Amino acid sequence: MLEYEVLKVHRQDPEGKYRVAPGDRIFVGHYKPWLPRDQIKDANWGDSPLGGRLTCFMTGEAHRMALDYELEQLAPSGALDYCFPPKVNRFFALWTNPTDL
């Protein structure tokens, strides 16, 4: 999980359950963050590559991401509440791209 500050919101959660705004602090899980996003193909992820053009994560970089709003379903053991504040938005990145923001 990486901590981000929201700089810009391109599309809100269509159901309105997870609203974020510029300045919000969020935590984002990235599957196998040590691999380029387009090279992740395994039995756990499925046949299609994980989306995005990002090749590595660097501290201080801005990223444009498509976020899944149900990270708790990916880690239902309660580990998220133990490791990260339970009252903050926690997401899973479906795709991650570098950006100039």
Secondary structure, DSSP 8 states (H G I E B T S, - for coil): -EEEE----SS--TTSSS---TT-EEEEE-SSTTS-GGG--BTTTBSS--B-------TT--EEEEEES-HHHHSTTTHHHHHS-TTSEEEEEEEEEE---
